[in-house]
Amino acid sequence: MPGVTLEDIKRANRVVEGAIHRTRLEYSKTFSAICGGEIYLKTENLQRTGSFKIRGALNKIASIPAEEREKGVIAASMGNHAQGVAHASQIAGIKCTIVMPETASITKVVATRGYGAEVILHGREYDEAYGRALEMQLERGYTYIHAFDDPHIIAGQGTIGLEILEKLPEVDQVVVPVGGGGLISGIAVALKETNPGIKVYGVEAENMPAMKASLERGTIVSLAMGSTIADGIAIKSPGRLTFDLTRKYVDGVVTVTEEEIAGTILLLLERAKLVVEGAGAVALAACLHGKVDCKGKRTVAVLSGGNIDTNMVSLIIERGLVKEGRYLNFSTIIKDQVGELKGLLALIVEEKANVITIRHNRIKLDVPIGYARVELLLETWGKEHSERILRAMRERGFQVALP
């Protein structure tokens, strides 16, 4: 398999011109203060189709001979590559078929169909969808567009590196999400072949560290599929080309936990007003949690995508608020008589908390006759405020039970 050169990436840059957004490189005062260095966010979550994937897809399709393009293209994807290929095909005016696992996000399936692709749901995991796509390629004569292990795909993703250099030529290090390795391979070639002194670090989900494990063993390994909210980088094994390029150009690969990913998604929502998916948050998560040393350095964290399911956003917000002590969930027993519930709520008003939900139950068997259990979910200012509320309730004689 041929390699990828800086000239390939520059050529790809000309191909995608006008068809993609040259996404912003945003300096973050908040995250810089947390990390002790200058933190810049490369906002590929605001890219067309919601992720960087359209870059590689456009470059790949442009390389396919006209007679082969007439037959159409096919790809397998969990979602972002699907949307990138579908939209690039729409721009090129060619037929596109995408095979996605049955577990793929509904949001991403609907979006892919919205770009005009035929979507086939097959299998529980990416590898099963990939196998079916290869079968259909042989059956129907389509051109297969690999999600990461293709020189044209890698060169297209590498255009992000050129944009970083254009906006921040004095960058010290770039931190990049890693799944199959197409994104980090392209960015690393662009950066290192221009300035070998720039450090490039990859970040994987702790539950799916295929590239890290492969680099440590010196050969490609295949892992059992783990569970992670960073589904966009949940890959069992890296590609052959991407592994070779990563081993040559990348300075290290680290991992982040599910809690670190979720917390970073919430921080980006609150502090930067940016929506990212799990895979899009891992690079910044590594910076915020000290997995990559950012002290005194100019660091770019690539936010690779923003295609997150709205139900997942809701869950992450609620879990984050609970973890930070800004949601207080508890129950207490009160007398089932006029004025008792009013007294409880008056105390909460005094403490300036906001009631999210309240349930009053007098018929549970574990509640004494003549009493009622009240279950409350409060919004507070934080852990100190929550502790003050609980202390005030106990001082007033309420027995409080936490979940």
C-alpha positions in Angstrom: 0.0 0.0 0.0 1.5 3.4 -0.9 2.3 5.9 1.7 1.1 9.5 2.1 3.3 12.6 1.5 3.0 16.3 2.3 2.5 16.9 -1.4 -0.5 14.5 -1.4 -2.1 16.5 1.4 -1.5 19.8 -0.4 -3.1 18.3 -3.5 -6.1 17.2 -1.4 -6.3 20.7 0.0 -6.9 22.0 -3.5 -9.5 19.3 -4.1 -11.6 20.1 -1.1 -11.4 23.9 -1.6 -14.9 25.4 -1.7 -16.6 22.2 -0.6 -15.7 22.2 3.1 -15.6 24.8 5.9 -12.2 26.0 6.9 -13.2 25.5 10.5 -12.2 28.0 13.2 -9.2 27.6 15.5 -10.5 29.1 18.7 -8.4 30.1 21.7 -10.0 29.1 25.0 -9.2 31.3 28.0 -11.1 28.9 30.3 -9.3 25.7 29.2 -6.0 27.5 29.0 -6.3 28.5 32.7 -7.1 24.9 33.6 -4.2 23.4 31.7 -1.6 26.1 32.4 -0.8 26.7 28.7 -2.5 28.1 25.6 -5.3 25.8 24.5 -6.8 26.2 21.0 -9.8 24.2 19.7 -9.9 23.1 16.1 -13.7 23.0 15.6 -14.3 20.2 13.2 -17.5 19.6 15.1 -18.8 22.6 13.1 -17.7 21.0 9.7 -20.2 20.1 7.0 -21.9 16.8 8.0 -20.8 17.5 11.6 -17.3 16.0 11.4 -13.9 16.0 9.6 -14.9 12.9 7.5 -16.1 14.8 4.5 -12.5 16.0 3.8 -11.2 12.5 3.1 -14.4 11.4 1.3 -14.2 14.3 -1.1 -10.6 13.6 -1.9 -11.2 9.8 -2.4 -14.1 10.3 -4.7 -12.2 12.8 -6.8 -9.5 10.1 -7.3 -12.0 7.5 -8.7 -12.0 7.2 -12.5 -15.2 8.4 -14.2 -16.2 4.9 -15.5 -16.0 3.5 -11.9 -17.8 6.4 -10.4 -20.8 5.7 -12.6 -21.3 2.3 -10.8 -21.5 4.1 -7.4 -19.6 3.8 -4.1 -20.1 1.9 -0.9 -18.8 2.3 2.6 -19.3 0.9 6.1 -19.5 3.2 9.0 -20.9 3.8 12.5 -22.0 7.2 11.4 -19.6 10.0 10.6 -17.8 8.4 7.7 -21.3 7.5 6.4 -22.4 11.1 6.4 -19.1 12.3 4.9 -19.2 9.8 2.0 -23.0 10.3 1.5 -22.6 14.1 1.2 -19.4 13.9 -0.9 -21.3 11.5 -3.3 -24.2 13.9 -3.4 -21.8 16.7 -4.4 -20.3 14.5 -7.1 -23.7 13.3 -8.3 -23.0 9.6 -7.9 -24.9 6.7 -6.3 -23.9 5.9 -2.7 -24.7 2.9 -0.5 -23.8 2.8 3.2 -23.8 -0.2 5.5 -24.2 0.7 9.1 -24.5 -1.6 12.2 -27.9 -2.0 13.7 -26.6 -0.3 16.8 -25.7 2.9 15.0 -27.1 6.2 16.3 -30.6 6.9 15.0 -29.5 10.5 14.5 -26.6 9.5 12.3 -28.7 7.0 10.3 -31.4 9.6 9.6 -28.7 12.2 8.6 -27.0 9.8 6.2 -30.3 9.1 4.4 -30.9 12.8 4.3 -27.7 13.2 2.2 -29.3 10.8 -0.4 -27.5 7.6 0.5 -29.1 4.1 0.5 -28.6 2.9 4.1 -28.5 -0.8 4.9 -28.4 -1.8 8.6 -26.5 -5.0 9.2 -24.8 -6.6 12.2 -24.3 -5.5 15.7 -20.7 -4.1 15.3 -18.7 -2.2 12.7 -16.8 -5.3 11.6 -20.0 -7.0 10.6 -21.2 -4.0 8.6 -17.8 -3.8 7.0 -18.0 -7.5 5.9 -21.4 -7.0 4.3 -20.2 -3.9 2.5 -17.3 -5.8 1.0 -19.7 -8.5 -0.2 -21.9 -5.9 -1.8 -18.9 -4.3 -3.5 -18.2 -7.6 -5.2 -21.8 -8.3 -6.1 -22.6 -4.9 -7.6 -19.2 -3.5 -8.7 -19.2 -0.6 -6.4 -16.0 1.2 -5.4 -15.3 0.7 -1.7 -14.4 3.8 0.4 -12.5 2.7 3.5 -13.1 4.8 6.6 -9.4 5.3 7.4 -6.9 2.9 5.7 -6.7 4.6 2.4 -4.0 7.1 1.2 -6.6 9.5 -0.4 -8.7 9.4 2.8 -5.7 10.1 5.0 -4.5 12.9 2.7 -7.9 14.5 2.9 -7.9 14.4 6.7 -4.4 15.8 6.7 -5.7 19.1 5.3 -6.7 19.9 9.0 -2.9 20.0 9.7 -2.3 22.5 7.0 -5.1 24.7 8.4 -3.6 24.6 11.9 -0.2 25.6 10.5 -1.8 28.5 8.6 -3.6 29.9 11.6 -1.0 29.0 14.3 2.4 28.4 12.8 4.1 28.6 16.2 2.0 25.6 17.6 4.0 23.4 20.0 1.7 20.3 20.0 -1.5 18.9 18.5 -3.7 16.4 20.2 -5.9 14.3 18.0 -8.6 11.6 18.5 -7.7 8.1 17.3 -9.9 5.4 16.1 -8.7 3.6 13.0 -5.9 6.2 12.6 -6.8 8.1 9.4 -7.2 11.5 11.1 -4.0 11.4 13.2 -2.0 9.9 10.3 -2.9 12.7 7.9 -2.5 15.5 10.5 0.9 14.1 11.7 2.3 13.9 8.1 1.2 17.5 7.4 2.7 18.8 10.6 5.9 16.7 10.9 6.9 17.1 7.3 6.5 20.8 7.6 8.1 21.2 11.1 9.5 18.0 12.8 9.6 19.9 16.1 5.8 19.9 16.5 4.6 17.2 18.8 1.6 15.1 17.9 -0.3 13.0 20.4 -3.2 10.6 19.9 -6.1 9.9 22.3 -8.2 6.8 22.5 -11.1 5.7 24.8 -9.7 3.6 27.6 -12.2 0.9 26.7 -11.0 0.6 23.1 -7.2 1.4 23.0 -6.5 -0.5 19.7 -3.8 1.8 18.4 -2.1 2.2 21.8 -2.0 -1.6 22.2 -0.7 -2.1 18.7 2.1 0.4 19.1 3.1 -1.1 22.5 3.3 -4.6 20.9 5.0 -3.4 17.7 2.3 -5.1 15.5 -1.4 -4.6 14.8 -3.6 -6.3 17.4 -7.4 -6.8 17.4 -9.3 -6.1 20.6 -12.7 -7.3 21.7 -15.3 -4.7 21.3 -15.6 -2.5 24.4 -18.4 -0.2 25.4 -17.7 3.6 25.1 -19.6 6.8 24.5 -16.9 7.7 22.0 -18.5 5.3 19.4 -16.8 7.2 16.6 -13.4 5.9 17.6 -14.5 2.4 18.8 -12.4 0.4 16.4 -11.1 -3.2 17.1 -7.8 -2.6 15.2 -6.1 0.1 13.3 -5.3 -0.1 9.6 -2.0 -1.2 8.2 -1.1 2.1 6.6 -2.4 4.2 9.5 -0.4 2.0 11.9 2.8 2.5 10.0 2.3 6.3 9.7 1.4 6.6 13.4 4.4 4.6 14.4 6.6 6.9 12.2 5.2 10.3 13.0 3.2 10.3 16.2 4.9 11.0 19.6 2.6 9.0 21.8 -1.0 7.7 22.3 -2.8 8.0 25.6 -6.3 7.1 26.8 -9.1 8.8 28.7 -11.9 7.3 30.8 -15.7 7.4 30.1 -16.1 9.9 33.0 -13.4 12.1 31.6 -15.0 12.1 28.2 -18.5 12.8 29.5 -17.2 15.6 31.8 -15.4 17.2 28.8 -18.6 17.1 26.7 -20.4 19.0 29.5 -17.6 21.5 29.9 -17.5 22.3 26.2 -21.3 22.8 26.3 -21.1 25.2 29.3 -17.9 27.0 28.8 -17.4 27.1 25.0 -21.0 26.7 23.8 -19.8 23.8 21.6 -21.6 20.5 21.1 -19.3 17.6 20.5 -19.8 13.8 20.5 -17.7 11.4 22.6 -15.0 10.9 20.0 -14.8 14.7 19.5 -14.2 15.3 23.2 -11.3 12.9 23.8 -8.4 15.2 22.7 -9.5 18.0 25.0 -10.2 15.5 27.8 -6.6 14.3 27.6 -5.4 17.9 28.0 -7.7 18.8 30.9 -6.9 15.6 32.8 -3.1 15.8 32.4 -2.7 12.9 30.0 -0.9 15.3 27.7 1.3 17.9 29.4 0.1 21.3 28.2 1.9 23.5 30.7 3.6 26.5 29.1 2.8 25.2 25.6 0.6 26.2 22.6 -1.6 23.2 22.2 -4.3 22.5 19.6 -7.0 20.0 20.6 -8.9 18.7 17.6 -12.7 18.5 18.2 -13.3 15.9 15.5 -17.1 15.7 15.5 -20.4 17.0 16.9 -22.9 14.3 15.9 -24.1 13.3 19.3 -27.5 11.8 20.0 -29.8 14.3 21.9 -30.7 11.6 24.4 -27.0 11.1 25.1 -26.6 14.8 25.6 -29.4 14.8 28.2 -27.9 11.9 30.0 -24.4 13.4 30.1 -25.8 16.7 31.4 -27.8 15.1 34.2 -24.9 12.8 35.2 -22.5 15.8 35.2 -24.8 17.9 37.3 -25.1 15.0 39.9 -21.3 14.5 39.9 -20.7 18.2 40.5 -23.2 18.3 43.3 -25.5 20.6 41.3 -28.3 18.1 41.4 -29.3 16.9 44.9 -31.5 13.7 45.0 -32.9 12.6 48.4 -36.0 11.4 50.2 -37.5 12.1 53.6 -40.6 11.0 55.7 -43.1 13.6 56.7 -46.5 13.5 58.6 -49.4 13.1 56.1 -51.2 16.2 57.3 -51.9 19.7 56.1 -48.9 22.0 56.2 -46.1 19.4 56.5 -45.2 19.4 52.8 -45.4 23.2 52.7 -43.0 23.4 55.6 -40.5 21.2 53.8 -40.7 23.3 50.6 -40.4 26.5 52.6 -37.1 25.3 53.9 -35.9 24.6 50.4 -37.0 28.1 49.3 -35.1 29.6 52.2 -31.9 27.7 51.1 -32.5 29.1 47.5 -32.6 25.7 45.8 -34.8 25.0 42.7 -37.1 22.0 42.7 -36.8 19.9 39.6 -39.1 17.0 40.5 -41.1 16.0 43.6 -43.0 12.8 44.4 -45.3 12.4 47.4 -46.2 8.8 48.2 -48.3 7.7 51.2 -49.1 4.1 50.1 -45.7 2.5 50.1 -45.6 -0.5 52.5 -42.3 0.7 54.1 -44.0 4.1 55.0 -45.8 4.1 58.4 -49.5 4.8 58.3 -50.1 8.5 58.8 -46.9 9.4 57.1 -45.7 10.0 53.5 -42.4 9.6 51.7 -41.3 12.7 49.7 -38.7 12.2 47.0 -37.0 15.4 45.7 -34.6 16.3 43.0 -33.2 19.8 43.5 -30.9 22.0 41.4 -28.2 23.6 43.6 -25.1 25.8 43.1 -22.7 22.9 43.9 -21.6 20.5 46.5 -21.2 23.1 49.3 -24.8 24.3 48.7 -26.1 20.7 48.6 -24.4 19.9 51.9 -25.8 23.1 53.5 -29.3 22.1 52.5 -29.0 18.6 53.9 -27.5 20.0 57.1 -30.4 22.5 57.5 -33.0 19.7 57.0 -31.4 17.5 59.7 -31.3 20.5 62.0 -35.1 21.0 61.5 -35.7 17.3 62.3 -36.0 15.8 58.9 -34.5 12.4 58.4 -32.8 12.4 55.0 -32.1 9.3 52.9 -29.7 9.6 49.9 -30.0 7.2 46.9 
